[in-house]
Amino acid sequence: MDLLQFLVAKENIFIVAVVLVSGIMLAVPALRKGRGGNGLSTAEAIQLINQRQGVWVDVRPTEQFRAGHIAQARSLPAAEVEQKASALPKNKPLLLVCETGRDSNRIAARLRTQGFAEVSVLEGGMRAWSSAGLPVTQKP
């Protein structure tokens, strides 16, 4: 029995399906991480900020930023990244935060094309930050 006959045999379809689904489930997280940036957990993000003097960059709309943000974060709404990215330091790691972590990946890729070498993303965004019980401030 050659491989093709094994794969299409009725009694082996379930095994083949399990192998395919398992492979896809293992590949998806790696592909997501590779698309836009280095996703960091809240603990990893705090460590980066504290040990390497990283800079929080909040890319949510201004209204959301004012409603509550990470202390020390700079507000740079996604719509203004192209125009205002030059105000960000290129010699420090940048840590992007959005509401859920999805928008940050796209913006991280854009910043890298503008010469920012170290750009990371907070996995889960502000939702993950708040869920972890970490402090949020409403100061501008």
N, C-alpha and C positions, 0 to 999 in steps of 0.2 A: 504494500500500500504506500503510495507516494504522498507527499505533503498535501497536495491539492485534494486528493481523494479523502484524506483524513479531515481536512477543513470543511468539506461540504457534506460529509456523511451525517445523516440525521441524528445518530446517537452522540455526535460530537458538537453539534451546534451550540448547546448550552455552554460547554467548556470554552469554545471559541468566543462566545458572547461575553462571558465573564472576563476572559483575558483582555478583550478589547476595551470593555468598560473600565476595568482596573487601570489599564494603560493610560486611557484618557484622563481618568481622575488624578493620576500621578503627574501627568504632563501639564494640566491646566494651571496649577499654581506657579510652576516654573515659567510658563509662557507669560503669565500676567506680570510677574516680577520683572522679566526681561524687557517688556514693552516700554515702560515709562521711567522707571527709576528704582532706586533702592528703597523698598518699603521697610520701615522700621516700626517695631512695636513701641508702645508708650515708654516702656522702660529703656529700650535702646535709644529712643529719641532724647530722653532726659539725659542719658549718659553722654550722648554726642554733644548736646548743648553745654553741659557742665564741663566736660573734659577737654573739648576742642573749641570752645567759645563759638559754637554754631549760632546761627541766626534763624529765629522763627520767622517765616513769611506766610501770613494768612492770606490766601487767595480768594476767600469768599467775598461776596458783595459787601459794601461798606455797612449796610443796615445790619447784616448778620454779625459782622465784626463788632459793631457797637453793642449789640445785644449780649455779647459774651465771647471772650477770646482768651487765649493763653497769655499770661503776663509776659511782657517784653516782646510780644509778637509785633511785627510790622504789618500793616495792612497794605496789600498790593492786589486789588481785585483783578481777577483773571482777565477782564476786558482791558485792563491798563498795563498788562505785563510788557507788551512790546514797547510802549512809550516810556515806562518808568523803570525798566530793569537796570538801567545804568546807575541807578541810585543804590543798588545792592552791592555789597562787597564781594569781590571775586577771590579774595584771599582767605575767606572763611567758608566753612560748610554751611549750606543753606538747607533748611528743613521746612518743606512746604506742608501746609495744612489747609484742607478744605472741609466741607461738611462730612463727606463719607470716605474720602481717600481716592475717589475716582478722577475728579478733575485735576488733582495735583499731579498725577502721572503724566497727563498731556502737557501740562505747563512745565514740568521738570524737563521733558524732552525739548521744549522750545528754549528754555534757559540754557541747556547744554549747547544748543546750536549757536547761542550768543556768547559762548566762551566761559560759562560757569562750569567748572570741572566737578565740583562736589555738590551735587543736588540730591537730596533724599526726600522721601515722602512719608508722612505719618500714616501708617496703615489704619484704615477705619476713620481717619480724620477726627473732627471734633466730637463725633458720636463716640468713638473709642476712648477719647480723652475723658469725656464726661462719664462714660460708663465705668471707667477705672476709678472714678471718684477724685480725679485730680482737679486742682483749683482753676477756676475761670474768673476773670476780672471783667468789669465793664468800663474801666477807665479808657479814654480815647488813646 
